[in-house]
Amino acid sequence: MRRLRVFSGNVRWPRARNLSGFSLIELMVSLAIGLLISAAAFSAYLGAASANKMAEAQGRMNEDAQAALTILTQQLRMAGSNPDQANRTDSSRIDPVYSPYGTTTFSTTPATFSLSAYSIRGCAGTFTNLVTAARLDDLSCAAGAGSPPDSIAVSYEADAFNSVTTAAKVPTDCTGAALEKIAATFSGQTPSGPFAYYVADNRFYVGTAPGVASPSLYCKGNGVGGVPQALVENIEDLQLSLGTVSTSTPAAGVTSATVAGYLRAGEVINLAATPSTQNDADRWAKVITVRLCVLVRSEALVAPDLISARYLQCDGTLNVAPVDRRLRRAYATTVVLRNRRM
């Protein structure tokens, strides 16, 4: 048997290469750089998310404010509205069939209805008998200090052109409840009727429902079976400034008079008696413009801290001690009572 011989001769065998890796310092530097990049990315994400929440909250607040001011503006512009009808001579009446024979010459159905001496009436705070008062004349205000949200009530003749109607073409109040038809029969004119019409009596205030923490703009109408309903959520305050003419201005001169100054509701009620302001209805008849301000808050706690949540109130003062981290902003507009100027 032959043996195999292995000759190394000039054959070169490959040498094992020296294997090398990252040092501990290099690994630590890499980890540090990675952490910095991750932290920067996370910080950018948090900043973008926070900015997005703020923008979303502000957008929602703008929408709520626009809705609230639009509703109040439309209602105030209609205050005292009653389209011209035959034989109507007293423009201050909301009865569209008021005749020169006087209100004692007609009867109404239902018999409990009677004309109101007011087309607008306000209160520093909520009306104490807001739900139970039959008409604007019967409303009363609570006495007390502080600055609670104001409330305001308006009355006007409702028809198919200035209100939403039901399927039966009946005008509705501010909550969508059908108004009760009022039929007036005149004994001193021909034809004697009956003439049918509808009167809306809408009362606006800021309140909260049982079990609901969010304040809202509410309305109580005089529709059949109507109950107070929330119209716009997150409305925290409502403040009114009432532009009045001079107390010496006679009733006939209100249509051409200019605003003498702005008063709060309590100040209008306490206007000094003059020949043209003998009673509360006369005083409210001097109001020709209304400056509205609503304070709207965000639904969520979006401010990073209480300092960032500070806000200007409706009176222009800075609230430096907000109760929470919600955003708050005051929105204002001025409304001319058109039916005072016609």
Secondary structure, DSSP 8 states (H G I E B T S, - for coil): --------TT-------------HHHHHHHHHHHHHHHHHHHHHHHHHHHHHHHHHHHHHHHHHHHHHHHHHHHHHHHTT-----TT---TT---TT--TT-GGGEEEESTT----S-SEEEESS-BTTTTT-SSGGG--B---SS----EEEEEEEE-TTTS-B-TT--BB-TTS-B---EEEEESSSSS---EEEEEEEEEEEEE--TT--S-EEEEE--STT---EEEEESEEEEEEEEEE--TT--GGGTTT----EEE-HHHHHT---BTTBSSHHHHHTTEEEEEEEEEEE-SS--SSSTTTT-EE-TTS-EE-S-SSS--EEEEEEEEE-GGG--
